[in-house]
Amino acid sequence: MKKIIYNNPNEVENFSLSRFTKSLNKYAKISEKDIKEALRNFDQYENMHVSCLVEIGVNLIEKSAGERAAKEYFNEHAEYFDEGKFERLRRITGYLVGTLDRWNDAKKAEEAARVKHSVNSAIDDAERLTALETQAFEQNIAYAR
């Protein structure tokens, strides 16, 4: 049986799927199937730190009920993290960042100039081509059709 380790290495208990499901369902209705799928990455480990469960919970709740509910869940379990605050991380130009406020002007310009991709993009190819040409013109870059 998988063990959950808390901040003190002597604090260990058996993992209970029903207990974990119950704690998540206070914030969002998440199926046991989805929870098992999220836990699959940890099947290879005999022990797991409680912070891993909290991160899994935050991700599942955010997908089902949004960021507000995920923050509430995280704040309830913040004691298992060093800083105890919720910060959204984004991957921007190869860096994991929460905000851009500490970036220099060159890095901010790089972020502003990058092409933003979307899975659910409703822009057709003609609009995308026009946008690329405009962007190239604004940055004084040669663009060949």
MONOR-V62102 format. One record per residue. N is the residue number from 0. PHI is phi in degrees with one decimal (NA if undefined). D_CENTER is the distance of its C-alpha to the mean C-alpha in Angstrom with 2 decimals. Layout:
BEGIN
n: (N/N)
phi: (PHI/PHI)
d_center: (D_CENTER/D_CENTER)
END
This chain:
BEGIN
n: (0/1/2/3/4/5/6/7/8/9/10/11/12/13/14/15/16/17/18/19/20/21/22/23/24/25/26/27/28/29/30/31/32/33/34/35/36/37/38/39/40/41/42/43/44/45/46/47/48/49/50/51/52/53/54/55/56/57/58/59/60/61/62/63/64/65/66/67/68/69/70/71/72/73/74/75/76/77/78/79/80/81/82/83/84/85/86/87/88/89/90/91/92/93/94/95/96/97/98/99/100/101/102/103/104/105/106/107/108/109/110/111/112/113/114/115/116/117/118/119/120/121/122/123/124/125/126/127/128/129/130/131/132/133/134/135/136/137/138/139/140/141/142/143/144)
phi: (NA/-68.1/-108.8/-105.4/-106.7/-97.2/-58.2/-88.6/-58.0/-81.8/-87.8/-133.5/-146.2/-72.4/-72.6/-123.2/-62.0/-65.4/-67.0/-63.8/-60.7/-62.6/-67.2/-71.6/-73.1/-70.6/-110.6/-161.6/-83.4/-122.7/-72.5/-62.4/-61.9/-64.8/-66.5/-61.9/-63.3/-67.1/-80.9/-56.3/-62.8/-104.2/-59.4/-74.2/-100.6/-80.1/-121.2/-144.3/-74.2/-60.0/-62.0/-64.0/-64.5/-63.6/-63.2/-61.8/-60.6/-59.6/-63.2/-65.6/-67.4/-62.2/-64.1/-85.8/-122.8/101.8/-67.7/-61.2/-64.7/-64.0/-63.2/-60.5/-61.5/-61.3/-62.0/-67.1/-112.6/-63.3/-61.2/-87.0/-120.8/-63.3/-86.7/68.1/-135.4/-92.1/-137.1/-77.9/-104.0/-128.5/-95.9/-126.7/44.8/87.8/-116.4/-89.2/-137.0/-95.2/-135.1/-101.6/-64.1/-96.6/-83.0/-78.8/-61.0/-65.0/-69.4/-64.4/-65.6/-61.3/-65.3/-67.4/-85.8/-69.9/-82.0/-92.2/-104.3/-138.9/-68.1/-100.8/-61.8/-99.9/-80.9/-81.7/-61.4/-64.9/-64.8/-64.1/-63.4/-61.9/-63.6/-65.7/-63.3/-62.9/-61.3/-63.9/-63.5/-62.0/-95.8/56.6/-114.1/-66.9/-132.9/-106.2/-80.8)
d_center: (28.05/24.66/24.73/22.20/22.79/22.36/22.78/26.43/27.05/29.90/27.74/26.97/26.96/26.68/23.49/24.19/22.21/24.07/23.27/19.50/19.76/21.89/19.56/16.65/19.23/20.18/17.18/16.78/18.87/17.11/19.48/20.42/20.05/16.30/15.98/18.26/16.36/13.10/15.54/17.35/15.64/17.31/20.70/22.19/21.93/24.59/22.89/19.37/18.40/17.45/14.32/12.94/13.87/12.29/8.77/9.67/11.09/8.37/6.31/9.87/11.05/8.62/9.71/13.21/13.97/11.64/10.04/13.45/13.86/10.55/11.90/15.22/14.23/12.59/15.71/17.95/16.72/16.25/19.47/17.89/16.16/18.31/17.48/16.44/14.46/11.12/9.69/6.86/6.43/7.48/9.65/13.06/16.23/15.13/13.79/10.56/11.33/10.77/14.06/16.93/19.68/20.56/20.93/24.50/26.07/26.00/22.26/21.74/24.26/22.56/19.28/21.45/23.42/20.79/20.68/17.67/16.97/16.01/16.12/18.16/20.32/23.59/25.34/28.14/29.41/32.15/29.93/27.51/30.61/31.99/28.79/28.81/32.52/32.10/29.35/31.61/34.60/32.93/32.00/35.48/34.30/36.53/35.17/37.07/36.93)
END
